[in-house]
Amino acid sequence: MEAARAATAFFSIYRAQLAVGFALFAATLLGSLAAAAYILVKMPPDYLQSPENVPFWPGRPAWQRTMARVGKNLLGVVLVATGIVLSLPGVPGQGILTVLIGVMLLDFPGKRRVERRIIGYPRVLSSVNRLRARFGRAPLEVGAPSGVPS
């Protein structure tokens, strides 16, 4: 009975802080889900079939491509670090989705193979393709591209 009174007192004292924490949790949850859905829907169907070393921002001067690639990787590192913090107990937010979005922005050897493996799980692929179909997009083509070992 004493524990119930203590819990009630805690909630009445920290009502505003708990409301802000819940609002932050809900906002980051919805933001992460929206960002992940946007990326998965906008991804070309053959994204996982294309080689990893496709030119980034073709047709632009080399300095612009370099600066954009550095910025993209910095954003990826920030998102991975933020996702790790959000994954800690007691911190509101969707850490795993934030980490995955950050990893998609990073450039590292073997990234496409890791992406193919994650999206290649039957349950993940069916969920992604259902989402893409809802927005009128072709299903993702998963598997090793021809001539490239997986």
C-alpha positions as a printed NumPy array, in Angstrom:
array([[  0.   ,   0.   ,   0.   ],
       [  2.905,   2.317,   0.78 ],
       [  4.364,   1.731,  -2.685],
       [  1.096,   2.803,  -4.312],
       [  1.082,   6.053,  -2.316],
       [  4.71 ,   6.698,  -3.225],
       [  3.964,   6.113,  -6.923],
       [  0.942,   8.414,  -6.796],
       [  2.993,  11.109,  -5.075],
       [  5.77 ,  10.707,  -7.65 ],
       [  3.357,  11.084, -10.572],
       [  1.657,  14.113,  -9.055],
       [  4.984,  15.851,  -8.337],
       [  6.591,  15.103, -11.715],
       [  3.483,  15.301, -13.919],
       [  4.885,  18.044, -16.195],
       [  8.263,  16.328, -16.651],
       [  6.606,  12.994, -17.398],
       [  4.341,  14.655, -19.969],
       [  7.339,  16.27 , -21.688],
       [  9.199,  12.942, -21.656],
       [  6.237,  11.133, -23.191],
       [  5.811,  13.873, -25.816],
       [  9.503,  13.582, -26.756],
       [  9.195,   9.812, -26.957],
       [  6.126,  10.043, -29.209],
       [  7.719,  12.707, -31.424],
       [ 10.94 ,  10.75 , -31.904],
       [  9.012,   7.536, -32.506],
       [  6.864,   9.114, -35.199],
       [  9.821,  11.008, -36.69 ],
       [ 11.97 ,   7.877, -36.9  ],
       [  9.164,   5.838, -38.428],
       [  8.388,   8.575, -40.958],
       [ 12.064,   8.946, -41.928],
       [ 12.54 ,   5.192, -42.306],
       [  9.349,   4.875, -44.376],
       [ 10.356,   7.815, -46.592],
       [ 13.788,   6.324, -47.263],
       [ 12.392,   2.851, -47.99 ],
       [  9.706,   4.201, -50.34 ],
       [ 12.067,   6.531, -52.232],
       [ 14.763,   3.866, -52.614],
       [ 14.98 ,   2.647, -56.238],
       [ 13.892,  -0.99 , -56.665],
       [ 17.368,  -1.988, -57.864],
       [ 19.237,  -0.131, -55.08 ],
       [ 20.466,  -3.368, -53.526],
       [ 21.497,  -4.707, -56.942],
       [ 23.713,  -1.756, -57.838],
       [ 27.419,  -1.801, -56.981],
       [ 28.588,   0.032, -53.877],
       [ 31.   ,   2.314, -55.673],
       [ 28.512,   4.232, -57.818],
       [ 29.527,   7.883, -58.195],
       [ 27.952,  10.174, -55.634],
       [ 26.253,  13.217, -57.162],
       [ 27.461,  12.661, -60.733],
       [ 27.774,  15.721, -62.945],
       [ 28.863,  17.995, -60.091],
       [ 32.353,  19.397, -59.601],
       [ 34.676,  17.196, -57.557],
       [ 34.823,  19.639, -54.635],
       [ 30.995,  19.635, -54.335],
       [ 30.862,  15.834, -54.439],
       [ 33.594,  15.625, -51.789],
       [ 31.917,  18.157, -49.492],
       [ 28.519,  16.457, -49.904],
       [ 30.001,  13.035, -49.171],
       [ 31.779,  14.367, -46.059],
       [ 28.537,  16.022, -44.897],
       [ 26.529,  12.854, -45.53 ],
       [ 28.997,  10.761, -43.545],
       [ 29.095,  13.281, -40.692],
       [ 25.293,  13.207, -40.528],
       [ 25.455,   9.397, -40.519],
       [ 27.922,   9.398, -37.613],
       [ 25.75 ,  11.871, -35.675],
       [ 22.652,   9.731, -36.259],
       [ 24.438,   6.523, -35.223],
       [ 25.737,   8.195, -32.043],
       [ 22.301,   9.686, -31.311],
       [ 20.681,   6.302, -31.902],
       [ 23.056,   4.654, -29.468],
       [ 22.175,   7.238, -26.815],
       [ 18.452,   6.806, -27.579],
       [ 18.858,   3.05 , -27.111],
       [ 19.89 ,   3.5  , -23.492],
       [ 17.262,   2.702, -20.87 ],
       [ 15.372,   5.752, -19.66 ],
       [ 16.117,   7.86 , -22.745],
       [ 13.01 ,   8.471, -24.873],
       [ 13.244,   7.709, -28.574],
       [ 13.712,   5.051, -31.193],
       [ 17.403,   4.27 , -31.085],
       [ 17.499,   1.269, -33.431],
       [ 15.74 ,   3.072, -36.295],
       [ 18.007,   6.085, -35.842],
       [ 21.088,   3.86 , -35.953],
       [ 19.827,   2.133, -39.131],
       [ 19.178,   5.447, -40.885],
       [ 22.659,   6.597, -39.865],
       [ 24.251,   3.4  , -41.2  ],
       [ 22.483,   3.897, -44.54 ],
       [ 24.132,   7.322, -44.822],
       [ 27.639,   6.082, -43.992],
       [ 30.147,   4.9  , -46.589],
       [ 32.081,   1.803, -45.57 ],
       [ 33.236,  -1.323, -47.418],
       [ 30.619,  -4.067, -47.455],
       [ 27.712,  -1.774, -46.57 ],
       [ 25.539,  -2.956, -49.465],
       [ 26.066,  -6.587, -48.434],
       [ 24.988,  -5.743, -44.862],
       [ 21.916,  -3.901, -46.18 ],
       [ 21.048,  -6.842, -48.453],
       [ 21.337,  -9.232, -45.532],
       [ 19.121,  -7.138, -43.227],
       [ 16.439,  -6.42 , -45.823],
       [ 16.706,  -9.961, -47.203],
       [ 15.071, -11.524, -44.138],
       [ 11.638, -12.701, -45.356],
       [  9.627, -10.82 , -42.716],
       [ 11.586,  -7.588, -43.218],
       [ 11.389,  -7.817, -47.016],
       [  7.65 ,  -8.513, -47.01 ],
       [  7.044,  -5.551, -44.673],
       [  9.188,  -3.246, -46.786],
       [  7.528,  -4.356, -50.024],
       [  4.031,  -3.961, -48.514],
       [  4.947,  -0.406, -47.528],
       [  6.324,   0.288, -51.014],
       [  3.192,  -1.171, -52.642],
       [  0.995,   1.083, -50.5  ],
       [  2.753,   4.07 , -52.119],
       [  2.688,   2.586, -55.632],
       [  6.376,   1.619, -55.743],
       [  7.857,  -1.558, -57.225],
       [  9.168,  -4.17 , -54.753],
       [ 12.849,  -4.145, -53.84 ],
       [ 15.043,  -6.596, -55.721],
       [ 17.149,  -8.399, -53.123],
       [ 20.046, -10.754, -53.684],
       [ 23.593, -10.524, -54.892],
       [ 23.949,  -8.689, -58.192],
       [ 25.039, -10.835, -61.111],
       [ 28.763, -11.523, -61.126],
       [ 29.309, -10.346, -57.537],
       [ 29.687, -12.877, -54.723],
       [ 27.364, -12.346, -51.781]])
